[in-house]
Amino acid sequence: MKGLPKKIFSSIAVFMGKKLNRRILYLVLIILVALGEFLLSALVRRTYVFYSFIEGDTVVENRMLPRAPDRETDIRRYVEDALLGPESPDSAPLFPRETRLNAFMFREGEVFADLTEDAALPFQGEGDVFRGLLTLNEGIRRNFPYVKNVRLFIGGNEVFFKEFHGIFTDPADNSKTAL
């Protein structure tokens, strides 16, 4: 009788060990499947900020874009999609509908994007060129953390470089870029 409690305890420990090992195995399998799905996914989530027509409040849209083999193509697709405007009919586009991307480069952490001259024109009575360019600049930086600097051009001329430099180089003043 003296050995019976030891045998019961050891058999329970073996049983619990097998059960625990199975649970750990299941957890590892779930993690591997999720990681594989994440790495093999052909889509990536991007966020866009637009403004509502009525109040002017910010509207954030999430979109799934195809993943590109290189960073430059990923950023270019993001900019082209932002130029198409919002999906919601209650939101205003950042630029006039005719605005397109003339040229685009991503070199050594710096983005160079040249928009057509239509980006400088007011649209729908309330278009704000600075707000549209600032929002595009912030969107690129938010979605692509490896981007160090964004230089935007309209018709080959760099725009708001002093203002953008002041906003994005002073880390203590986040009120200018708050949503």
Residue pairs with C-beta under 8 A, 6 or more apart in sequence:
41 67
42 66
42 67
43 64
43 65
43 66
43 67
44 64
44 65
44 66
44 67
44 74
45 62
45 63
45 64
46 62
46 63
46 64
46 65
46 78
46 81
46 143
47 60
47 61
47 62
47 63
47 139
47 142
47 143
48 60
48 61
48 62
48 63
48 81
48 82
48 86
48 139
49 58
49 59
49 60
49 61
49 135
49 138
49 139
49 179
50 58
50 59
50 61
50 85
50 86
50 88
50 91
50 92
50 93
50 94
50 135
51 57
51 58
51 59
51 91
51 92
51 131
51 135
52 58
52 59
52 90
52 91
52 92
53 90
53 91
53 92
54 90
58 179
59 86
59 88
59 90
59 91
60 179
61 86
61 87
61 88
61 91
63 81
63 87
65 74
65 77
65 78
65 81
66 77
67 74
68 74
68 77
71 106
71 144
71 146
72 104
72 105
72 106
74 144
75 104
75 106
75 111
75 140
75 144
75 147
76 101
76 104
76 106
78 139
78 140
78 143
78 144
79 101
79 104
79 113
79 136
79 140
80 101
82 94
82 136
82 139
83 94
83 95
83 99
83 100
83 101
83 115
84 93
85 91
85 93
85 94
85 97
86 92
86 93
92 124
92 126
93 123
94 131
94 132
94 133
94 135
94 136
95 115
95 118
95 119
95 123
95 127
95 132
96 118
96 119
96 121
96 123
96 127
97 123
98 116
98 118
99 115
99 116
99 118
99 119
100 115
100 116
100 118
101 113
101 114
101 115
101 116
102 114
102 115
102 116
102 153
102 155
102 156
103 112
103 113
103 114
103 153
104 111
104 112
104 113
104 114
105 111
105 112
106 112
106 147
109 146
109 147
109 148
109 149
110 147
110 148
110 149
110 150
110 151
111 140
111 147
111 149
111 150
111 151
112 151
112 153
113 136
113 150
113 151
113 152
113 153
114 152
114 153
114 154
114 155
114 156
115 152
115 153
115 154
115 155
116 154
116 155
117 154
117 155
119 129
119 132
119 133
119 154
120 129
120 154
120 155
120 159
121 127
122 129
129 159
130 160
130 163
133 152
133 159
133 160
133 164
134 160
134 164
134 167
134 177
136 152
137 150
137 152
137 164
137 168
138 177
140 147
140 150
141 147
141 150
141 168
149 168
150 164
151 158
151 161
152 158
152 159
152 160
152 164
153 159
167 173
167 176
167 177
168 177
